[in-house]
Amino acid sequence: MRRNGWRIGGGAVLVAVGVVWTLQGVGLLGGSVMTGVTLWAVIGPVVAVAGLVLTLLGLRRRAR
């Protein structure tokens, strides 16, 4: 049960970080050296999807 909590929490953090990186990469969220850099517009969604998968795995195991 404890491991599932870490998966869900860690996945949620990764989703949030991925969204922020994506917004910075496309230039919608300013104030950083990452703003407007295409690399972060590519890395962000990858991290967000990985976090979503991790969260869903944690929720799926909790439902059993």
C-alpha positions as CSV (number, residue, x, y, z in Angstrom):
1,M,0.0,0.0,0.0
2,R,2.8,2.4,0.8
3,R,4.5,1.8,-2.5
4,N,1.3,2.7,-4.4
5,G,1.2,6.0,-2.5
6,W,4.7,6.8,-3.7
7,R,3.8,5.9,-7.3
8,I,0.7,8.1,-7.2
9,G,2.5,11.0,-5.6
10,G,5.6,10.7,-7.7
11,G,3.6,10.4,-10.8
12,A,1.6,13.5,-9.9
13,V,4.8,15.5,-9.4
14,L,6.2,14.3,-12.7
15,V,3.0,15.4,-14.5
16,A,3.2,18.9,-12.9
17,V,6.9,19.3,-13.7
18,G,6.2,18.1,-17.3
19,V,3.4,20.6,-17.8
20,V,5.6,23.5,-16.4
21,W,8.5,22.5,-18.7
22,T,6.2,22.3,-21.7
23,L,4.7,25.7,-21.0
24,Q,8.2,27.2,-20.5
25,G,9.4,25.6,-23.7
26,V,6.6,27.0,-25.8
27,G,7.0,30.4,-24.2
28,L,3.7,30.6,-22.3
29,L,5.4,30.7,-18.9
30,G,8.2,33.2,-18.7
31,G,10.9,34.0,-16.1
32,S,13.3,31.3,-16.8
33,V,16.3,30.5,-19.0
34,M,14.1,27.6,-20.3
35,T,11.5,30.0,-21.7
36,G,11.3,29.6,-25.5
37,V,13.7,26.7,-25.7
38,T,12.3,24.0,-27.9
39,L,14.1,21.3,-26.1
40,W,11.9,21.8,-23.0
41,A,8.8,21.8,-25.2
42,V,9.8,18.3,-26.2
43,I,11.0,16.9,-22.9
44,G,8.0,18.3,-21.0
45,P,5.3,16.1,-22.6
46,V,7.5,13.1,-22.3
47,V,7.9,13.6,-18.6
48,A,4.2,14.4,-18.1
49,V,3.2,11.2,-19.9
50,A,5.7,9.1,-17.8
51,G,4.1,10.6,-14.7
52,L,0.6,9.9,-15.9
53,V,1.6,6.2,-16.6
54,L,3.2,6.0,-13.1
55,T,0.1,7.5,-11.5
56,L,-2.3,5.2,-13.4
57,L,-0.2,2.1,-12.4
58,G,-0.4,3.2,-8.7
59,L,-4.2,3.7,-8.9
60,R,-4.7,0.5,-10.7
61,R,-2.8,-1.5,-8.1
62,R,-4.7,0.3,-5.3
63,A,-8.0,-0.7,-6.8
64,R,-7.2,-4.4,-6.6
